[in-house]
Amino acid sequence: MTWLAIKLGIRIVAFLGVFWFATRKNPKIVVQPKWAFPLVAGSFAVLNTALYWLLKPVLNLASFHAIWFLMPLVLNLMFLVATMRIVQSKKWLQIDGVVAVLWLAALLTVAHGVLWFGLDWLPAKVG
């Protein structure tokens, strides 16, 4: 249980960095007010951590593993849309345009891949 809490904390910090970077590089992505960054990143991190491992096998099976390489992007896109809906009433996260949503989802997927490698795959191979 402690390792899961540590993983979640690391993911929150990493995704906070991705959201911060995205808002600096793309004017169509806005997180306002500034103190909402941890809340937006935390919402995404909880969805990513809790649901990713549950949904990936189901969707891979449903697609007969035909799009296994796109599955992380598809799931992170779904989690990003869910995060946008969670914080929608407060308007903490605003993304203007499909291209900006896809770009942010791609950044989050790269971060997810790095986190998976460093927190899941590597410790299993080394340990």
C-alpha positions in Angstrom: 0.0 0.0 0.0 2.9 2.3 0.8 4.5 1.7 -2.6 1.2 2.5 -4.3 1.0 5.8 -2.4 4.6 6.6 -3.4 3.9 5.8 -7.1 0.8 8.0 -7.0 2.8 10.9 -5.4 5.5 10.6 -8.1 2.9 10.5 -10.8 1.2 13.6 -9.4 4.5 15.5 -9.5 5.3 14.2 -13.0 1.9 15.1 -14.5 2.0 18.4 -12.7 5.2 19.1 -14.6 3.6 18.1 -17.9 0.6 20.3 -17.3 2.9 23.2 -16.3 5.0 22.7 -19.5 1.9 22.4 -21.7 0.5 25.7 -20.4 3.8 27.4 -21.0 4.3 26.1 -24.6 0.7 26.2 -25.8 -1.5 29.3 -25.2 -4.7 27.2 -25.9 -4.1 25.2 -22.7 -4.9 27.2 -19.5 -4.9 26.2 -15.9 -6.3 29.0 -13.8 -5.8 29.8 -10.9 -2.2 28.8 -10.5 -3.0 26.9 -7.3 -5.2 24.5 -9.3 -2.2 22.8 -11.0 -1.9 20.2 -8.2 -5.6 19.5 -8.3 -5.7 19.1 -12.1 -2.6 16.9 -12.1 -3.9 14.9 -9.1 -7.2 14.2 -10.8 -5.4 13.0 -13.9 -2.9 11.0 -11.9 -5.6 9.2 -9.9 -7.5 8.3 -13.1 -4.3 7.2 -14.8 -3.1 5.1 -11.9 -6.4 3.6 -10.9 -8.0 2.9 -14.2 -5.2 2.4 -16.7 -4.3 -1.1 -15.6 -8.0 -2.0 -15.4 -9.0 -0.7 -18.9 -5.9 -1.5 -21.0 -6.4 -5.3 -21.0 -10.1 -5.0 -21.8 -9.6 -2.6 -24.7 -6.7 -4.6 -26.0 -8.9 -7.7 -26.0 -11.7 -5.8 -27.6 -9.4 -4.6 -30.4 -7.7 -8.0 -30.7 -4.4 -6.3 -29.9 -4.6 -4.6 -33.3 -3.9 -1.2 -31.9 -1.8 -2.1 -28.9 0.7 0.7 -29.6 -2.0 3.3 -29.7 -3.8 2.1 -26.5 -1.8 4.3 -24.1 -2.6 7.4 -26.1 -6.3 6.4 -26.4 -6.6 5.8 -22.6 -4.7 9.0 -21.7 -6.9 10.9 -24.0 -10.0 9.4 -22.3 -8.4 10.3 -18.9 -7.7 13.9 -20.0 -11.3 14.3 -21.2 -12.5 12.9 -17.8 -10.2 15.3 -16.0 -11.6 18.2 -18.0 -15.1 17.1 -17.0 -14.2 16.7 -13.3 -12.8 20.2 -13.1 -15.2 21.7 -15.6 -17.5 23.4 -13.0 -14.6 25.4 -11.6 -13.0 26.1 -15.0 -9.6 25.2 -13.7 -8.5 23.5 -16.9 -9.5 25.0 -20.3 -8.2 23.5 -23.6 -9.3 25.3 -26.8 -9.2 23.0 -29.8 -8.8 19.3 -30.7 -5.2 19.7 -31.7 -4.3 21.1 -28.3 -6.1 18.2 -26.6 -4.3 15.7 -28.8 -0.9 17.4 -28.2 -1.5 17.4 -24.4 -2.6 13.8 -24.5 0.6 12.9 -26.4 2.7 14.7 -23.8 0.9 12.9 -21.0 1.4 9.6 -22.8 5.1 10.1 -23.1 5.3 11.0 -19.4 3.2 7.9 -18.6 5.6 5.7 -20.6 8.6 7.1 -18.8 6.8 6.6 -15.4 5.8 3.0 -16.4 9.4 2.2 -17.4 10.9 3.8 -14.2 8.3 2.7 -11.6 6.9 -0.6 -13.0 9.1 -2.3 -15.6 12.6 -1.5 -14.3 12.0 -2.5 -10.7 10.5 -5.8 -11.7 13.5 -6.6 -13.9 16.1 -5.4 -11.5 14.5 -6.8 -8.3 
